[in-house]
Amino acid sequence: MEGVIDAHTRDLLTRQPGFDWAVTEFVRVVDARLPPRVFLRHCPELDAGVATPSGIPVALQLLGSDPTALAANAEQALRLGAREIDLNFGCPAKLVNRHDGGASLLRDPRRVHAAVASVHSAVGSEIPVTAKIRLGFSHRRLALDCAKAAEDGGATQLVVHARTRDEGYRPPAHWEWIGRIRRHLRIPVVANGDIWSLEDYWKARTLSGCRDVMLGRGALADPWLAPRIRHWLLTGEPLPATPWQARAAILTEFAALQRITLPDRVVTSLVKQWLNHMRQQDAEAARRFQAVKRINDLETLLAGLSPQRMQRTCGSLEPA
Ligand SMILES: Cc1cc2nc3c(=O)[nH]c(=O)nc-3n(C[C@H](O)[C@H](O)[C@H](O)COP(=O)(O)O)c2cc1C
Protein backbone atom coordinates (compact mmCIF):
# COMPACT_ATOMS: atom_id res chain seq x y z
CA MET A 1 0.00 0.00 0.00
CA GLU A 2 1.55 3.21 -1.22
CA GLY A 3 3.07 5.33 1.53
CA VAL A 4 1.98 2.83 4.17
CA ILE A 5 3.31 -0.69 3.65
CA ASP A 6 6.99 -0.73 2.76
CA ALA A 7 9.57 -3.50 3.09
CA HIS A 8 9.95 -3.00 6.86
CA THR A 9 6.19 -3.20 7.37
CA ARG A 10 6.04 -6.31 5.18
CA ASP A 11 8.85 -7.81 7.27
CA LEU A 12 7.08 -7.10 10.56
CA LEU A 13 3.65 -8.24 9.38
CA THR A 14 4.92 -11.51 7.97
CA ARG A 15 6.94 -12.59 11.01
CA GLN A 16 3.90 -14.45 12.34
CA PRO A 17 2.32 -17.21 10.23
CA GLY A 18 -0.72 -16.13 8.21
CA PHE A 19 0.44 -14.40 5.05
CA ASP A 20 1.30 -16.42 1.93
CA TRP A 21 2.08 -13.55 -0.40
CA ALA A 22 2.84 -9.82 -0.30
CA VAL A 23 2.83 -7.04 -2.89
CA THR A 24 4.96 -3.91 -3.08
CA GLU A 25 3.65 -0.38 -3.23
CA PHE A 26 2.98 0.47 -6.85
CA VAL A 27 5.80 1.54 -9.14
CA ARG A 28 4.32 4.30 -11.32
CA VAL A 29 5.05 3.70 -15.00
CA VAL A 30 4.50 6.56 -17.45
CA ASP A 31 6.45 6.06 -20.65
CA ALA A 32 10.14 5.53 -19.93
CA ARG A 33 11.89 2.48 -18.57
CA LEU A 34 12.66 3.32 -14.95
CA PRO A 35 16.15 3.03 -13.49
CA PRO A 36 16.99 0.09 -11.18
CA ARG A 37 17.06 2.32 -8.08
CA VAL A 38 13.31 2.96 -8.39
CA PHE A 39 12.57 -0.78 -8.32
CA LEU A 40 15.01 -1.36 -5.48
CA ARG A 41 13.48 1.46 -3.46
CA HIS A 42 10.01 -0.04 -3.80
CA CYS A 43 11.21 -3.59 -3.44
CA PRO A 44 14.46 -3.93 -1.47
CA GLU A 45 13.57 -7.63 -1.31
CA LEU A 46 14.87 -7.85 -4.91
CA ASP A 47 18.31 -8.10 -3.29
CA ALA A 48 17.15 -10.74 -0.84
CA GLY A 49 15.47 -13.50 -2.80
CA VAL A 50 12.35 -11.40 -3.50
CA ALA A 51 10.87 -12.54 -0.21
CA THR A 52 10.42 -11.05 3.23
CA PRO A 53 13.03 -12.14 5.81
CA SER A 54 10.56 -14.82 6.93
CA GLY A 55 10.36 -16.17 3.37
CA ILE A 56 7.02 -14.80 2.13
CA PRO A 57 7.26 -14.08 -1.63
CA VAL A 58 6.87 -10.47 -2.70
CA ALA A 59 5.30 -9.50 -6.06
CA LEU A 60 6.38 -6.26 -7.66
CA GLN A 61 3.43 -4.04 -8.54
CA LEU A 62 3.34 -1.78 -11.60
CA LEU A 63 0.76 0.93 -12.22
CA GLY A 64 0.40 2.46 -15.67
CA SER A 65 -1.67 2.49 -18.82
CA ASP A 66 0.75 2.24 -21.72
CA PRO A 67 1.15 -1.45 -22.59
CA THR A 68 4.58 -0.93 -24.15
CA ALA A 69 5.95 1.00 -21.17
CA LEU A 70 4.47 -1.52 -18.74
CA ALA A 71 6.15 -4.34 -20.67
CA ALA A 72 9.52 -2.55 -20.73
CA ASN A 73 9.35 -1.97 -16.98
CA ALA A 74 8.24 -5.53 -16.28
CA GLU A 75 11.32 -6.70 -18.22
CA GLN A 76 13.46 -4.33 -16.20
CA ALA A 77 11.99 -5.70 -12.96
CA LEU A 78 12.73 -9.21 -14.17
CA ARG A 79 16.34 -8.33 -14.90
CA LEU A 80 16.62 -7.13 -11.31
CA GLY A 81 15.30 -10.42 -10.02
CA ALA A 82 11.49 -10.01 -9.76
CA ARG A 83 9.68 -13.33 -9.86
CA GLU A 84 6.13 -12.05 -10.12
CA ILE A 85 4.54 -8.92 -11.55
CA ASP A 86 1.27 -7.52 -10.23
CA LEU A 87 -0.65 -4.90 -12.21
CA ASN A 88 -2.67 -2.23 -10.42
CA PHE A 89 -6.08 -1.40 -11.93
CA GLY A 90 -7.57 -0.30 -8.63
CA CYS A 91 -5.93 2.94 -7.53
CA PRO A 92 -8.63 5.61 -7.04
CA ALA A 93 -6.31 8.60 -6.52
CA LYS A 94 -7.45 11.60 -8.57
CA LEU A 95 -3.95 12.46 -9.70
CA VAL A 96 -3.24 8.90 -10.83
CA ASN A 97 -6.61 8.60 -12.60
CA ARG A 98 -6.20 11.99 -14.31
CA HIS A 99 -2.96 10.66 -15.77
CA ASP A 100 -4.82 7.57 -16.97
CA GLY A 101 -3.57 5.07 -14.41
CA GLY A 102 -5.04 2.68 -11.83
CA ALA A 103 -8.83 2.35 -11.85
CA SER A 104 -9.25 4.64 -14.88
CA LEU A 105 -8.51 1.64 -17.15
CA LEU A 106 -11.60 -0.13 -15.82
CA ARG A 107 -13.70 2.13 -18.06
CA ASP A 108 -12.54 0.05 -21.02
CA PRO A 109 -11.87 -3.68 -20.56
CA ARG A 110 -9.87 -3.72 -23.81
CA ARG A 111 -7.25 -1.57 -22.10
CA VAL A 112 -7.05 -3.96 -19.17
CA HIS A 113 -6.56 -6.78 -21.64
CA ALA A 114 -3.89 -4.88 -23.59
CA ALA A 115 -1.90 -4.05 -20.45
CA VAL A 116 -1.97 -7.58 -19.06
CA ALA A 117 -1.29 -9.23 -22.44
CA SER A 118 1.64 -6.95 -23.16
CA VAL A 119 3.29 -7.63 -19.79
CA HIS A 120 2.52 -11.34 -20.03
CA SER A 121 4.16 -11.64 -23.44
CA ALA A 122 7.17 -9.58 -22.32
CA VAL A 123 7.94 -11.66 -19.23
CA GLY A 124 7.03 -15.09 -20.65
CA SER A 125 4.84 -17.79 -19.24
CA GLU A 126 7.29 -18.77 -16.47
CA ILE A 127 6.65 -15.50 -14.61
CA PRO A 128 3.19 -15.09 -13.06
CA VAL A 129 1.41 -11.84 -13.93
CA THR A 130 -1.34 -11.06 -11.46
CA ALA A 131 -3.85 -8.22 -11.51
CA LYS A 132 -5.79 -6.18 -8.99
CA ILE A 133 -9.09 -4.55 -9.97
CA ARG A 134 -12.02 -2.77 -8.40
CA LEU A 135 -15.61 -3.47 -9.48
CA GLY A 136 -15.47 -0.61 -11.94
CA PHE A 137 -14.84 3.11 -12.19
CA SER A 138 -18.21 4.76 -11.55
CA HIS A 139 -20.48 1.68 -11.99
CA ARG A 140 -20.23 -2.10 -11.84
CA ARG A 141 -21.54 -2.95 -15.30
CA LEU A 142 -18.08 -3.74 -16.67
CA ALA A 143 -16.84 -5.65 -13.61
CA LEU A 144 -17.05 -9.05 -15.23
CA ASP A 145 -15.71 -7.84 -18.58
CA CYS A 146 -12.68 -6.31 -16.87
CA ALA A 147 -12.05 -9.48 -14.88
CA LYS A 148 -12.32 -11.64 -17.98
CA ALA A 149 -10.09 -9.22 -19.89
CA ALA A 150 -7.39 -9.69 -17.24
CA GLU A 151 -7.78 -13.46 -17.40
CA ASP A 152 -7.79 -13.54 -21.22
CA GLY A 153 -4.71 -11.31 -21.23
CA GLY A 154 -2.83 -13.98 -19.27
CA ALA A 155 -3.28 -13.02 -15.62
CA THR A 156 -2.70 -16.01 -13.35
CA GLN A 157 -4.63 -14.57 -10.39
CA LEU A 158 -7.05 -11.71 -9.84
CA VAL A 159 -7.53 -9.72 -6.64
CA VAL A 160 -10.88 -7.93 -6.55
CA HIS A 161 -11.40 -4.95 -4.23
CA ALA A 162 -15.17 -5.09 -3.90
CA ARG A 163 -15.97 -1.43 -4.57
CA THR A 164 -15.97 0.87 -7.56
CA ARG A 165 -13.44 3.64 -7.84
CA ASP A 166 -16.14 6.23 -7.05
CA GLU A 167 -17.03 4.34 -3.88
CA GLY A 168 -13.51 5.02 -2.65
CA TYR A 169 -13.12 3.28 0.70
CA ARG A 170 -16.73 3.78 1.82
CA PRO A 171 -18.28 0.71 3.41
CA PRO A 172 -19.75 -1.66 2.55
CA ALA A 173 -17.49 -3.77 0.36
CA HIS A 174 -19.72 -5.77 -2.00
CA TRP A 175 -18.22 -9.20 -1.41
CA GLU A 176 -21.09 -10.93 -3.25
CA TRP A 177 -19.89 -9.23 -6.44
CA ILE A 178 -16.56 -10.97 -6.10
CA GLY A 179 -18.50 -14.25 -6.11
CA ARG A 180 -20.17 -13.31 -9.40
CA ILE A 181 -16.79 -12.67 -10.92
CA ARG A 182 -15.22 -15.79 -9.43
CA ARG A 183 -17.90 -18.02 -10.91
CA HIS A 184 -17.03 -16.86 -14.42
CA LEU A 185 -13.24 -17.12 -14.18
CA ARG A 186 -10.88 -20.09 -14.32
CA ILE A 187 -8.00 -18.37 -12.49
CA PRO A 188 -8.00 -17.97 -8.69
CA VAL A 189 -9.87 -14.89 -7.47
CA VAL A 190 -8.87 -13.28 -4.18
CA ALA A 191 -11.38 -11.25 -2.16
CA ASN A 192 -10.35 -7.83 -0.87
CA GLY A 193 -11.92 -4.93 0.98
CA ASP A 194 -13.03 -4.21 4.54
CA ILE A 195 -11.78 -7.35 6.23
CA TRP A 196 -11.09 -6.06 9.74
CA SER A 197 -11.84 -9.12 11.87
CA LEU A 198 -12.25 -12.88 11.85
CA GLU A 199 -15.99 -12.37 11.42
CA ASP A 200 -15.43 -10.14 8.36
CA TYR A 201 -13.05 -12.75 6.96
CA TRP A 202 -15.67 -15.44 7.26
CA LYS A 203 -18.41 -13.26 5.74
CA ALA A 204 -16.15 -12.23 2.85
CA ARG A 205 -15.25 -15.87 2.21
CA THR A 206 -18.83 -17.03 2.41
CA LEU A 207 -20.25 -14.32 0.16
CA SER A 208 -17.44 -14.41 -2.39
CA GLY A 209 -16.77 -18.14 -2.32
CA CYS A 210 -13.05 -17.28 -2.47
CA ARG A 211 -10.56 -19.43 -0.61
CA ASP A 212 -8.07 -16.57 -0.27
CA VAL A 213 -8.41 -12.98 0.86
CA MET A 214 -6.12 -9.98 0.68
CA LEU A 215 -5.75 -7.84 3.80
CA GLY A 216 -4.92 -4.16 3.61
CA ARG A 217 -5.86 -1.70 6.32
CA GLY A 218 -7.14 -4.50 8.55
CA ALA A 219 -3.62 -5.92 8.87
CA LEU A 220 -2.27 -2.52 9.90
CA ALA A 221 -5.11 -2.00 12.37
CA ASP A 222 -4.43 -5.41 13.89
CA PRO A 223 -1.06 -6.87 12.86
CA TRP A 224 -2.28 -10.20 14.27
CA LEU A 225 -5.29 -10.40 11.95
CA ALA A 226 -3.61 -12.79 9.47
CA PRO A 227 -2.25 -15.01 12.30
CA ARG A 228 -5.72 -14.87 13.88
CA ILE A 229 -7.32 -16.14 10.67
CA ARG A 230 -4.66 -18.81 10.16
CA HIS A 231 -4.94 -20.00 13.77
CA TRP A 232 -8.70 -20.24 13.55
CA LEU A 233 -8.53 -22.16 10.27
CA LEU A 234 -6.08 -24.63 11.78
CA THR A 235 -7.63 -25.09 15.22
CA GLY A 236 -11.17 -23.72 15.14
CA GLU A 237 -10.21 -21.59 18.16
CA PRO A 238 -10.07 -17.78 18.14
CA LEU A 239 -6.88 -16.09 19.37
CA PRO A 240 -7.36 -13.55 22.18
CA ALA A 241 -7.49 -9.85 21.26
CA THR A 242 -4.10 -8.32 20.48
CA PRO A 243 -2.80 -6.69 23.70
CA TRP A 244 -1.39 -3.17 23.73
CA GLN A 245 2.07 -4.46 24.69
CA ALA A 246 2.25 -6.38 21.40
CA ARG A 247 1.16 -3.35 19.41
CA ALA A 248 3.68 -1.13 21.22
CA ALA A 249 6.41 -3.68 20.54
CA ILE A 250 5.74 -3.77 16.80
CA LEU A 251 5.62 0.04 16.58
CA THR A 252 8.87 0.31 18.51
CA GLU A 253 10.59 -2.22 16.27
CA PHE A 254 9.18 -0.45 13.21
CA ALA A 255 10.76 2.80 14.42
CA ALA A 256 14.10 1.08 15.00
CA LEU A 257 14.10 -0.36 11.46
CA GLN A 258 13.05 2.91 9.81
CA ARG A 259 15.63 4.88 11.80
CA ILE A 260 18.44 3.06 10.05
CA THR A 261 17.79 5.06 6.87
CA LEU A 262 15.31 7.82 7.66
CA PRO A 263 15.55 10.99 9.78
CA ASP A 264 13.72 10.89 13.13
CA ARG A 265 11.26 13.52 11.92
CA VAL A 266 10.02 11.19 9.15
CA VAL A 267 10.05 8.12 11.41
CA THR A 268 7.91 10.01 13.94
CA SER A 269 5.20 10.62 11.38
CA LEU A 270 5.39 7.03 10.09
CA VAL A 271 4.91 5.65 13.60
CA LYS A 272 1.95 7.98 14.16
CA GLN A 273 0.52 6.93 10.81
CA TRP A 274 0.56 3.25 11.82
CA LEU A 275 -0.82 4.06 15.29
CA ASN A 276 -3.60 5.96 13.54
CA HIS A 277 -4.50 2.77 11.64
CA MET A 278 -4.46 0.80 14.89
CA ARG A 279 -6.75 3.21 16.68
CA GLN A 280 -9.62 2.42 14.31
CA GLN A 281 -9.94 -1.00 15.94
CA ASP A 282 -8.48 -0.70 19.42
CA ALA A 283 -9.48 1.51 22.34
CA GLU A 284 -6.02 1.58 23.93
CA ALA A 285 -4.42 2.54 20.60
CA ALA A 286 -7.02 5.31 20.29
CA ARG A 287 -6.12 6.64 23.76
CA ARG A 288 -2.41 6.50 23.01
CA PHE A 289 -2.92 8.25 19.68
CA GLN A 290 -4.76 11.13 21.37
CA ALA A 291 -1.94 11.43 23.91
CA VAL A 292 0.96 11.42 21.43
CA LYS A 293 -0.45 12.90 18.24
CA ARG A 294 1.18 16.31 18.77
CA ILE A 295 4.56 14.96 19.84
CA ASN A 296 7.26 15.67 17.27
CA ASP A 297 10.21 14.10 19.04
CA LEU A 298 10.70 10.41 18.29
CA GLU A 299 12.08 9.43 21.72
CA THR A 300 9.18 11.12 23.48
CA LEU A 301 6.73 9.44 21.11
CA LEU A 302 8.24 6.00 21.75
CA ALA A 303 8.15 6.68 25.50
CA GLY A 304 4.48 7.50 25.07
CA LEU A 305 3.87 4.04 23.64
CA SER A 306 5.57 2.16 26.43
CA PRO A 307 3.21 0.80 29.11
CA GLN A 308 5.67 1.52 31.97
CA ARG A 309 6.73 5.01 30.98
CA MET A 310 3.31 6.17 29.90
CA GLN A 311 2.32 7.68 33.22
CA ARG A 312 5.49 9.76 33.46
CA THR A 313 5.28 11.02 29.88
CA CYS A 314 1.55 11.63 29.58
CA GLY A 315 0.32 11.76 33.16
CA SER A 316 -3.36 11.54 32.28
CA LEU A 317 -3.09 8.02 30.87
CA GLU A 318 -3.26 4.80 32.81
CA PRO A 319 -0.55 2.27 31.97
CA ALA A 320 -1.86 -0.70 29.93
C1 LIG B 1 -3.11 4.49 1.84
C2 LIG B 1 -3.45 3.38 0.87
C3 LIG B 1 -2.51 3.04 -0.10
C4 LIG B 1 -2.80 2.01 -1.01
N1 LIG B 1 -1.86 1.67 -1.94
C5 LIG B 1 -2.09 0.62 -2.77
C6 LIG B 1 -1.10 0.20 -3.71
O1 LIG B 1 0.00 0.77 -3.80
N2 LIG B 1 -1.40 -0.86 -4.49
C7 LIG B 1 -2.60 -1.53 -4.40
O2 LIG B 1 -2.83 -2.50 -5.12
N3 LIG B 1 -3.55 -1.15 -3.54
C8 LIG B 1 -3.32 -0.09 -2.72
N4 LIG B 1 -4.29 0.28 -1.82
C9 LIG B 1 -5.57 -0.45 -1.78
C10 LIG B 1 -5.48 -1.65 -0.82
O3 LIG B 1 -4.55 -2.59 -1.29
C11 LIG B 1 -6.84 -2.35 -0.70
O4 LIG B 1 -7.24 -2.80 -1.95
C12 LIG B 1 -7.91 -1.44 -0.13
O5 LIG B 1 -7.42 -0.66 0.94
C13 LIG B 1 -9.11 -2.27 0.35
O6 LIG B 1 -8.70 -3.27 1.23
P1 LIG B 1 -8.73 -3.06 2.84
O7 LIG B 1 -10.14 -2.67 3.19
O8 LIG B 1 -8.31 -4.42 3.36
O9 LIG B 1 -7.77 -1.98 3.15
C14 LIG B 1 -4.03 1.31 -0.94
C15 LIG B 1 -4.95 1.67 0.05
C16 LIG B 1 -4.68 2.68 0.95
C17 LIG B 1 -5.71 3.03 2.00
The ligand as an SDF file (V2000), in Angstrom:
LIG
                    3D

 31 33  0  0  0  0  0  0  0  0999 V2000
   -3.1150    4.4920    1.8370 C   0  0  0  0  0  0  0  0  0  0  0  0
   -3.4470    3.3780    0.8680 C   0  0  0  0  0  0  0  0  0  0  0  0
   -2.5100    3.0410   -0.1040 C   0  0  0  0  0  0  0  0  0  0  0  0
   -2.8000    2.0120   -1.0070 C   0  0  0  0  0  0  0  0  0  0  0  0
   -1.8620    1.6690   -1.9430 N   0  0  0  0  0  0  0  0  0  0  0  0
   -2.0870    0.6220   -2.7700 C   0  0  0  0  0  0  0  0  0  0  0  0
   -1.0970    0.1990   -3.7070 C   0  0  0  0  0  0  0  0  0  0  0  0
   -0.0030    0.7690   -3.8040 O   0  0  0  0  0  0  0  0  0  0  0  0
   -1.3990   -0.8620   -4.4940 N   0  0  0  0  0  0  0  0  0  0  0  0
   -2.5960   -1.5330   -4.3960 C   0  0  0  0  0  0  0  0  0  0  0  0
   -2.8340   -2.4990   -5.1240 O   0  0  0  0  0  0  0  0  0  0  0  0
   -3.5500   -1.1480   -3.5400 N   0  0  0  0  0  0  0  0  0  0  0  0
   -3.3240   -0.0910   -2.7220 C   0  0  0  0  0  0  0  0  0  0  0  0
   -4.2890    0.2830   -1.8240 N   0  0  0  0  0  0  0  0  0  0  0  0
   -5.5680   -0.4520   -1.7800 C   0  0  0  0  0  0  0  0  0  0  0  0
   -5.4790   -1.6470   -0.8160 C   0  0  0  0  0  0  0  0  0  0  0  0
   -4.5520   -2.5860   -1.2940 O   0  0  0  0  0  0  0  0  0  0  0  0
   -6.8390   -2.3480   -0.6970 C   0  0  0  0  0  0  0  0  0  0  0  0
   -7.2430   -2.8010   -1.9540 O   0  0  0  0  0  0  0  0  0  0  0  0
   -7.9100   -1.4380   -0.1280 C   0  0  0  0  0  0  0  0  0  0  0  0
   -7.4230   -0.6620    0.9370 O   0  0  0  0  0  0  0  0  0  0  0  0
   -9.1130   -2.2670    0.3550 C   0  0  0  0  0  0  0  0  0  0  0  0
   -8.6990   -3.2680    1.2320 O   0  0  0  0  0  0  0  0  0  0  0  0
   -8.7300   -3.0600    2.8420 P   0  0  0  0  0  0  0  0  0  0  0  0
  -10.1410   -2.6720    3.1900 O   0  0  0  0  0  0  0  0  0  0  0  0
   -8.3090   -4.4160    3.3590 O   0  0  0  0  0  0  0  0  0  0  0  0
   -7.7680   -1.9810    3.1510 O   0  0  0  0  0  0  0  0  0  0  0  0
   -4.0310    1.3100   -0.9370 C   0  0  0  0  0  0  0  0  0  0  0  0
   -4.9540    1.6670    0.0500 C   0  0  0  0  0  0  0  0  0  0  0  0
   -4.6800    2.6790    0.9520 C   0  0  0  0  0  0  0  0  0  0  0  0
   -5.7070    3.0290    2.0030 C   0  0  0  0  0  0  0  0  0  0  0  0
  1  2  1  0
  2  3  1  0
  2 30  2  0
  3  4  2  0
  4  5  1  0
  4 28  1  0
  5  6  2  0
  6  7  1  0
  6 13  1  0
  7  8  2  0
  7  9  1  0
  9 10  1  0
 10 11  2  0
 10 12  1  0
 12 13  2  0
 13 14  1  0
 14 15  1  0
 14 28  1  0
 15 16  1  0
 16 17  1  0
 16 18  1  0
 18 19  1  0
 18 20  1  0
 20 21  1  0
 20 22  1  0
 22 23  1  0
 23 24  1  0
 24 25  2  0
 24 26  1  0
 24 27  1  0
 28 29  2  0
 29 30  1  0
 30 31  1  0
M  END
$$$$
